Amino acid sequence: MTAFERLREEVCEANRSLVGHGLVTLTWGNVSGISPDRDRIVIKPSGVEYEALTPDLMVVVDLDGRVVEGRLRPSTDTATHVALYRAFREIGGVTHTHSPYATMFAQARQEIPCLGTTHADHFAGPVPVARPLTAAEVEADYEGWSGRVIIERFAALDPAATPGVLLAGHAPFSWGPSPSASLRNAIALEAIARMAHGTLALGAPVPLEPFILAKHHERKHGDRAYYGQSRTR
């Protein structure tokens, strides 16, 4: 099996897994992955039920969003995925969902504050919100501008340390070094959104102390990380 065939399988499986993880309703979500040479993107076909997905149904587009393989139309969010791959060269997978709690924060146009160590394990600070699109941007290129406002929001943020964002009035996008990693970050994003929602409902939330936030994130993702098992064994 070639690396690209494995990518097709991984993207297909990640899309199918969205249902089991409670991240989608109907067909409200998609996962993509980019080839090692970064010239082709594999993405879910638009509107196809997750249980019907097979690797051969995945659609392949180029870095201009043009279909190069596949008989079905790609996800309507393809232009957003393309924009993220172009801007964030370190990512290898993108997941978009309408998971309930993360989408609540997106609809409220509020970032998800870092209130505890569970959040800090995955995001090095609040989950940011990208600004709303203007009427002109929606008219000109809705999906393309959705990607551009995410990129704009990350002008001073590290997408590796903050692997997700909320689109105002819309829903979350997350990413990672592979399609599977982007899915894991989407799962984490929904979990911390749910915890934050409950914590905020209790009133007077206290942000996590910055030194604890830094410790938890660095022990898992830093240069001297010690979470998990050594990869050299």
Secondary structure, DSSP 8 states (H G I E B T S, - for coil): --HHHHHHHHHHHHHHHHHHTT--STT-EEEEEE-TTSS-EEE-BTT--GGG--GGG-EEE-TTS-EEE-SS-B-TTHHHHHHHHHH-TT--EEEEE--HHHHHHHHHT--B---SHHHHTT-SS-B-EE----HHHHHHHHHHHHHHHHHHHGGGS-TTTS-EEEETTS-EEEEESSHHHHHHHHHHHHHHHHHHHHHHHTSS-----HHHHHHHHHHHHSTT--SS--TT-
